[in-house]
Amino acid sequence: MSETERASRKLWDKSAWREARFFLDYLRPHYAVFIPALIALAITGGLTIVFIKELAALVGKGIGGASGPEWMEELDRSLWMLVGIVGAQAFIAFWRILLFAKASERALAALRTDTFSRIIRLPMATLNQRRVGELASRLANDVEAMRETLVVTIPMLIRHSVMLTLGIILILQMSVKLSLFMIATIPVVIVLIAVFGSRIRKLTRKAQDDLAGSQVVVEESLQSIVSVKAFRNESHEIDRYGKNLGEYLHTAIRAAVPRASFIAFIIFAFSVALILVTGYAMRMLNDGGIGREELTQFAGLTGMIAASFMQFPELISQLQRALGATERVREILRDETEPGDEETAPRERFHGEIEMRGVSFSYPTRPDNVVLRDFNLSAKAGQRIALVGPSGSGKTTSISLLFRFYDPTSGEILIDGKDVRDLSLTTLRRNLALVPQEVLLFGGSVRENIAYGKPGASEEEIVEAARQANAHEFITGLAEGYGTLVGDRGAQLSGGQRQRIAIARAILADPAILVLDEATSSLDAESERLVQEALDKLMENRTSLIIAHRLSTVRRCDQILVMSAGSVLERGTHEELIAKQGSLYGSLAKLQLE
């Protein structure tokens, strides 16, 4: 099979039709707006043909020697008719553009919502394999490319197709011989679209991937701007961005080669066809095979047909770029999300008993690296359980399994005697609350950040939660109180203030099980005292799991698990572990507490 034949098949392959159906699926709810827009589009295309034909006929009569009072009256009528055609075309074009914008923007808003909903519901394993900038690029660059296609490219394709079809019909009625010169070029264009289109689509998809790579650098640099500046690595980040952007530029230029070749050849082919048509028309005019008036109309319509055909190469190239972007968005929409459930279902509150039996786990990206090995934990309702040990010992991973960010490779996790895999994620996670070591607040107000623990909470509930978290005093001292904007990721607040807002959020959520992940390790003495007081209130009557390096925070726990390399080496109360000769906990306690 030749390259041309293979490319021709690719033009009409199933994937291309799937991408077209993908567009239609989002447009279908808006057909009541979209179909009238298509009708308006066809009418404006038809009016353009009528305008060209009537104008050419008028010019032809003038060139043919028409004169006298009757001719002047006819001229006036024709000019007013042309003004009427242009006015009607402008009026319909206004509604056509407006209707297209309504249908396409609404469809794309639904697509953006679906894409974001899919991204936000992806499992942690999938999210950890993708970078933030790449996912942001899907919503920004790729959907924007699709917007341009829906709003501009597809309407232009339809309009020029209507004009082309009507124009060919009219010139065939005037002269079959002359028309064949123009029609003979159409198969050539179709083959070229097939040959170049597949190549353009592949390269533009790669260009979109490279552009997403540069977006990743921007996202990461800005998210870690303190580290960038602290290490004076601005130049390094600029070089990283330049490298990624260079790859995009290289691919974009490679994609421009077949597109430029395509367009250049079409220009050459139509120019040659126009020269041949002109030469043949002059011979027919000389031989009396066509009149001056007909020739003028034919010339006008032929020029319009040629102008429409000239638009097709660029429009097809834009369509290919959009199809590449569509493939990338559809990849996300095909990804498996976390198990779905009804988030508005009545809340079931746990008692708080936790049992982790023989749990082992390896991250999907590193299956050979066992992070947890035969891990066991038992907590009765209301108990405080501490997990201590060096970094990398599996403490945070065990918490991730409790939240079902991942499922264990083997073993089982029970809450109140029920396997967490049998519980809905909403029920599970609404009974859990996390206060992490590094609190990253959302960029809204203090009020919005506290209310994140219970969307729709009243002002009284928010203030009471802040009081219990020892946060009310400093919040009221801010310029706008609870309405103060916290800045990007809470940058306008100190570490202790962010922690107390996180605690207020957890208090408002009213969880049955509380997880504290190094919640006071990075604070100064005064901030730690305030935060610890708030945490003590928060832990009352709740099962609490406390991850800590500083043993001073776990002395009052009901049970302490000492972990190393994914296994539990020792377990017991503070007093029991201190009394045990040669224990790892005892060694750590001597270093920290004496």
Residue pairs with C-beta under 8 A, 6 or more apart in sequence:
3 195
4 191
4 194
4 195
7 194
7 195
7 196
7 197
7 198
7 199
8 190
8 191
8 194
8 195
9 194
10 16
10 194
10 197
10 198
11 193
11 194
11 197
11 198
15 327
16 323
19 323
19 326
19 327
19 330
22 326
22 330
23 107
23 146
23 149
23 150
23 154
23 326
26 107
26 108
26 110
26 111
27 34
27 103
27 104
27 107
27 150
29 106
29 107
29 110
30 102
30 103
30 106
30 107
33 99
33 102
33 103
33 106
34 99
34 100
34 103
34 104
36 95
36 99
37 95
37 96
37 99
37 100
37 103
37 155
38 158
40 92
40 93
40 95
40 96
40 99
41 96
41 100
41 155
41 158
41 159
41 162
42 158
42 162
43 92
44 89
44 92
44 93
44 96
44 159
45 158
45 159
45 160
45 161
45 162
45 163
45 166
46 162
46 163
46 166
47 85
47 88
47 89
47 92
48 89
48 163
48 304
49 163
49 166
49 167
49 170
49 301
49 304
50 85
51 82
51 85
51 86
51 89
52 167
52 300
52 301
52 303
52 304
53 170
53 297
53 300
53 301
54 78
54 81
54 82
54 85
55 82
55 300
56 296
56 297
56 298
56 299
56 300
56 301
57 293
57 296
57 297
58 75
58 78
58 79
58 82
59 296
59 300
60 292
60 293
60 294
60 295
60 296
60 297
61 71
61 74
61 293
62 75
63 292
63 293
63 296
64 291
64 292
64 293
66 74
96 155
100 150
100 151
100 155
101 151
104 147
104 150
104 151
105 147
105 151
107 150
108 143
108 146
108 147
108 150
111 143
111 146
111 329
112 139
112 143
114 333
115 138
115 139
115 143
115 329
115 332
115 333
116 139
118 332
118 333
118 335
118 337
119 135
119 138
119 139
119 332
121 337
121 338
121 340
122 332
122 335
122 336
122 337
122 338
123 336
123 337
123 338
123 405
123 406
124 400
124 405
124 406
125 363
125 364
125 365
125 406
126 335
126 336
128 363
128 365
129 365
131 216
131 219
131 220
132 216
132 219
132 220
132 223
133 212
133 213
133 215
133 216
133 217
133 218
133 219
133 220
134 212
134 213
134 215
134 216
135 332
136 215
136 219
137 208
137 211
137 212
137 215
137 216
138 212
138 328
138 329
138 332
140 215
141 208
141 211
141 212
141 215
141 325
142 208
142 325
142 326
142 328
142 329
143 325
143 329
145 208
145 321
145 322
145 324
145 325
146 322
146 325
146 326
146 329
148 318
148 322
149 318
149 319
149 322
152 318
153 315
153 318
153 319
153 322
154 319
156 311
156 315
157 312
157 315
157 319
160 308
160 309
160 311
160 312
160 315
163 304
163 305
163 308
164 305
164 308
164 309
167 301
167 302
167 304
167 305
167 308
168 179
168 182
168 183
168 305
170 301
171 178
171 179
171 182
171 298
171 301
171 302
171 305
172 179
174 290
174 294
174 297
174 298
174 301
175 284
175 289
175 290
175 294
175 298
177 280
177 284
177 289
178 277
178 280
178 281
178 284
178 290
178 298
178 302
181 273
181 276
181 277
181 280
182 273
182 277
182 302
182 305
182 306
184 273
185 269
185 270
185 273
185 309
188 269
189 266
189 269
189 309
189 312
189 313
192 262
192 265
192 266
193 262
193 312
193 313
193 316
196 258
196 259
196 261
196 262
197 316
197 320
199 258
200 255
200 258
200 259
200 262
200 317
200 320
200 321
201 320
201 321
201 323
201 324
202 324
203 251
203 254
203 255
203 258
204 255
204 320
204 321
204 324
205 324
205 325
205 327
205 328
206 251
206 255
207 248
207 251
207 252
207 255
207 324
208 321
208 324
208 325
208 328
209 328
210 244
210 247
210 248
210 250
210 251
211 248
212 328
213 244
213 247
213 248
214 241
214 244
214 245
214 248
216 244
217 237
217 240
217 241
217 244
218 241
221 228
221 237
221 240
221 241
223 489
227 233
228 234
228 237
259 313
259 314
259 317
262 313
262 316
262 317
263 313
263 314
263 317
266 309
266 310
266 312
266 313
267 310
270 306
270 309
270 310
273 306
274 302
274 306
277 302
281 290
281 295
281 298
281 299
283 289
284 290
284 295
285 291
285 292
285 295
290 298
338 425
339 424
339 425
341 424
341 425
341 426
341 427
342 424
342 426
343 426
345 424
345 426
345 427
347 427
347 430
348 427
348 431
349 431
349 512
350 415
350 416
350 431
350 512
350 513
351 381
351 416
351 512
352 379
352 380
352 381
352 382
352 415
352 416
352 512
352 513
352 542
352 543
353 379
353 380
353 381
353 414
353 415
353 416
353 417
353 543
354 377
354 378
354 379
354 385
354 402
354 413
354 414
354 415
354 513
354 543
354 545
355 377
355 378
355 379
355 413
355 414
355 415
355 417
356 375
356 376
356 377
356 378
356 398
356 401
356 402
356 411
356 412
356 413
356 414
357 376
357 411
357 412
357 413
357 414
358 374
358 375
358 376
358 410
358 411
358 412
359 372
359 374
359 375
359 376
359 398
359 401
359 408
359 410
359 411
359 412
359 413
360 370
360 372
360 373
360 374
360 375
360 408
360 409
360 410
360 411
361 370
361 371
361 372
361 375
361 397
361 401
361 406
361 408
361 409
362 368
362 369
362 370
362 371
362 409
363 369
363 371
363 406
364 406
370 566
371 394
371 397
371 566
372 394
372 397
372 398
372 401
372 408
372 566
372 567
373 565
373 566
373 567
374 411
374 567
375 394
375 398
375 411
375 566
375 567
375 568
376 568
377 385
377 398
377 561
377 568
379 385
379 543
379 545
379 558
379 559
380 543
381 512
381 543
382 541
382 542
382 543
383 543
383 544
383 558
383 559
384 539
384 543
384 544
384 546
384 556
384 557
384 558
384 559
385 543
385 544
385 545
385 546
385 557
385 558
385 559
385 560
385 561
386 545
386 546
386 547
386 548
386 553
386 554
386 557
386 559
386 560
386 561
387 395
387 398
387 545
387 546
387 547
387 548
387 561
387 563
388 395
388 547
388 548
388 549
388 551
388 554
388 560
388 561
388 562
388 563
388 585
388 588
389 395
389 562
389 563
389 564
389 569
390 564
392 565
393 563
393 564
393 565
393 566
394 563
394 565
394 566
394 567
395 547
395 563
396 517
396 547
397 406
397 566
399 434
399 515
399 517
399 545
399 547
400 406
401 407
401 408
401 413
402 413
402 420
402 432
402 513
402 515
402 545
403 428
403 429
403 432
403 434
403 515
404 420
404 421
404 425
404 428
404 429
407 421
412 419
413 419
413 420
414 420
415 423
415 428
415 431
415 513
420 428
430 509
430 511
431 511
431 512
431 513
432 511
432 512
432 513
432 514
432 515
433 453
433 505
433 506
433 509
433 511
433 513
433 514
433 515
434 506
434 515
434 517
435 499
435 502
435 503
435 506
435 514
435 515
435 516
435 517
435 519
435 535
435 538
436 502
436 517
436 518
436 519
437 517
437 518
437 519
437 521
437 522
438 522
439 490
439 495
439 498
439 499
439 501
439 502
440 489
440 490
441 449
441 486
441 489
441 490
441 493
441 498
441 501
441 502
442 448
442 449
442 452
442 486
443 485
443 486
443 487
443 488
443 489
444 485
444 486
445 480
445 482
445 483
445 484
445 485
445 486
446 475
446 478
446 481
446 482
446 483
446 484
446 486
446 501
447 459
447 462
447 482
447 483
449 486
449 490
449 501
449 505
450 457
450 462
450 465
450 466
450 482
450 501
450 504
450 505
450 508
451 457
451 462
451 505
451 508
452 505
453 465
453 504
453 505
453 506
453 507
453 508
453 509
454 461
454 508
454 509
454 510
457 465
457 508
459 482
461 508
462 482
462 504
462 508
463 472
463 482
465 504
465 505
465 507
465 508
466 472
466 475
466 482
466 500
466 501
466 504
468 504
468 507
468 534
468 537
468 538
469 500
469 501
469 503
469 504
469 507
469 534
469 537
469 538
470 500
470 530
470 531
470 533
470 534
471 497
471 500
471 501
471 503
471 504
471 534
474 497
474 500
475 481
475 482
475 484
476 482
478 484
484 492
485 492
486 492
486 493
486 498
486 501
487 493
490 498
490 501
493 501
494 527
495 522
495 523
495 527
496 523
496 524
496 526
496 527
496 528
496 530
496 531
499 519
499 520
499 523
499 527
499 531
500 530
500 531
500 534
503 519
503 531
503 534
503 535
503 538
504 534
506 514
506 538
507 537
507 538
511 542
512 542
512 543
513 542
513 543
513 544
513 545
514 538
514 539
514 542
514 543
514 544
514 545
515 544
515 545
515 547
516 535
516 544
516 545
516 546
516 547
516 548
517 547
518 547
518 548
518 549
519 531
519 535
520 528
520 531
520 532
520 535
520 550
520 553
521 548
521 549
521 550
523 531
532 553
546 553
546 554
546 557
548 554
550 592
551 574
551 585
551 588
551 589
551 592
551 593
552 592
552 593
554 560
554 574
555 574
556 574
557 573
557 574
558 573
559 571
559 572
559 573
560 570
560 571
560 572
560 573
560 574
560 577
560 585
561 568
561 570
561 571
562 568
562 569
562 570
562 571
562 577
562 583
562 584
562 585
563 569
564 584
569 584
570 577
570 580
570 583
570 584
570 585
572 580
574 589
577 583
577 585
577 586
577 589
578 585
578 586
578 589
580 586
